[in-house]
């Protein structure tokens, strides 16, 4: 997760684009879900192969759902004066 996200951040900085962490797409969220779920399942003594399939499957499902249904997080932007 760290290498994927860090690589995306470096790419965005070099391209002059907003960081992947500041975009509304569910890239980082899906990666965080997968890695967190993998750790949790490992702590619950779930077999590594089963935990891997579950974690990867749910991360993929979240990202696929975000693409199909255009799901996203609130966009980052400067706050407007109230």
C-alpha positions in Angstrom: 0.0 0.0 0.0 2.8 2.4 0.9 4.7 1.9 -2.3 1.6 2.2 -4.5 0.4 5.4 -2.8 3.9 6.9 -2.6 4.5 6.1 -6.3 1.2 7.8 -7.1 2.1 10.9 -5.1 5.5 11.2 -6.7 3.9 10.8 -10.2 1.4 13.6 -9.3 4.0 15.9 -8.0 6.2 15.5 -11.1 3.1 16.0 -13.3 2.0 19.1 -11.4 -1.3 17.5 -10.5 -3.1 17.4 -7.1 -2.0 14.5 -5.0 -3.8 11.2 -5.2 -4.6 11.6 -1.5 -6.5 14.8 -2.3 -8.6 13.5 -5.2 -12.1 12.3 -4.6 -11.5 8.9 -6.3 -11.3 5.9 -4.1 -7.8 4.8 -4.8 -6.2 5.1 -1.4 -9.4 4.1 0.4 -9.6 0.8 -1.4 -5.9 0.1 -0.7 -6.3 1.0 3.0 -9.4 -1.2 3.3 -7.5 -4.2 1.8 -4.4 -3.8 3.9 -6.3 -3.1 7.1 -8.5 -6.1 6.5 -5.5 -8.3 5.8 -4.0 -7.3 9.1 -7.2 -7.8 11.0 -7.8 -11.2 9.5 -4.2 -12.2 10.2 -4.7 -11.2 13.9 -7.8 -13.4 14.0 -5.7 -16.3 12.8 -7.5 -16.7 9.5 -5.3 -18.7 7.1 -3.1 -16.4 5.0 -4.5 -17.6 1.7 -8.1 -17.1 2.7 -7.3 -13.7 4.3 -5.5 -12.6 1.1 -8.4 -13.6 -1.1 -10.9 -11.8 1.1 -8.9 -8.6 1.5 -8.0 -8.4 -2.2 -11.5 -9.2 -3.3 -13.1 -6.5 -1.1 -10.5 -3.9 -2.1 -11.2 -4.7 -5.8 -14.9 -4.7 -5.2 -14.8 -1.2 -3.6 -12.7 0.2 -6.4 -14.9 -1.4 -9.1 -18.1 -0.1 -7.4 -16.5 3.4 -7.3 -15.8 3.2 -11.1 -19.2 1.8 -12.0 -21.4 4.0 -9.8 -19.0 7.0 -9.8 -18.5 6.9 -6.0 -16.0 9.2 -4.4 -15.0 11.1 -1.3 -15.7 14.7 -0.8 -13.4 16.8 -3.0 -10.6 18.8 -1.2 -10.6 22.5 -1.8 -10.0 25.8 -0.1 -12.8 26.6 2.3 -15.1 29.4 1.3 -15.4 32.4 3.6 -18.6 32.1 5.5 
